[in-house]
Amino acid sequence: MTTESPSFRWVKSSYSTQNGGSCVEWAPEHASATGVVPVRDSKLSDGPVLMVSHSAFTGLVTLARNTDM
């Protein structure tokens, strides 16, 4: 995890809600170029960024899809 705020193009997860709940963003271009997926809380755009492998990110997405909200 890093506390620097990289200048990636962030995309909000389709699982995030418009009223401020479960807001997660990721940077797909960086992930495609490097194999490392940056993930952050969209409500804390200057906050920490979690850098995970493609397989770890796939696991997070699978977990989100299989979790009742």
C-alpha positions in Angstrom: 0.0 0.0 0.0 1.2 3.5 -0.7 0.1 6.8 0.7 1.2 8.8 -2.4 -1.7 9.8 -4.7 -0.7 8.7 -8.2 -2.1 10.5 -11.2 -4.0 7.5 -12.6 -7.3 7.6 -14.5 -9.5 6.2 -11.8 -12.7 4.3 -12.6 -15.4 3.7 -10.0 -16.5 0.1 -9.5 -19.9 -0.8 -10.8 -20.6 -2.2 -7.3 -20.3 1.3 -5.8 -23.5 3.2 -5.0 -24.3 6.7 -5.9 -25.2 7.7 -2.3 -21.6 7.2 -1.0 -21.7 3.5 0.0 -19.0 1.0 -0.9 -17.1 3.4 -3.1 -14.1 1.6 -4.7 -12.0 2.8 -7.6 -9.3 1.2 -9.7 -7.0 2.3 -12.5 -7.4 -0.1 -15.5 -4.8 1.5 -17.8 -2.1 1.2 -15.1 -3.2 -2.4 -14.5 -2.9 -3.3 -18.2 0.5 -1.6 -18.6 2.1 -3.0 -15.5 0.2 -6.0 -14.2 -0.3 -4.2 -10.9 -3.9 -3.0 -10.0 -4.2 0.2 -8.0 -7.3 0.3 -5.8 -8.6 3.1 -3.5 -11.5 4.4 -1.6 -13.2 7.0 -3.9 -14.2 9.0 -0.9 -10.5 9.5 0.0 -9.0 10.4 -3.3 -5.8 11.7 -1.5 -5.8 8.6 0.8 -3.8 5.4 0.5 -3.7 3.3 -2.6 -3.7 -0.5 -2.4 -1.5 -2.1 -5.1 -2.5 -5.7 -5.8 -1.7 -8.3 -8.5 -4.2 -9.2 -11.2 -5.0 -12.5 -9.4 -5.6 -10.7 -6.1 -7.9 -8.1 -7.8 -9.8 -11.0 -9.5 -10.3 -12.5 -6.0 -11.6 -9.1 -4.7 -14.1 -8.9 -7.6 -15.2 -12.5 -7.1 -15.8 -11.8 -3.4 -17.8 -8.6 -4.2 -20.0 -10.5 -6.7 -20.7 -13.3 -4.2 -21.5 -11.1 -1.2 -25.0 -10.1 -0.4 -25.2 -6.3 0.1 
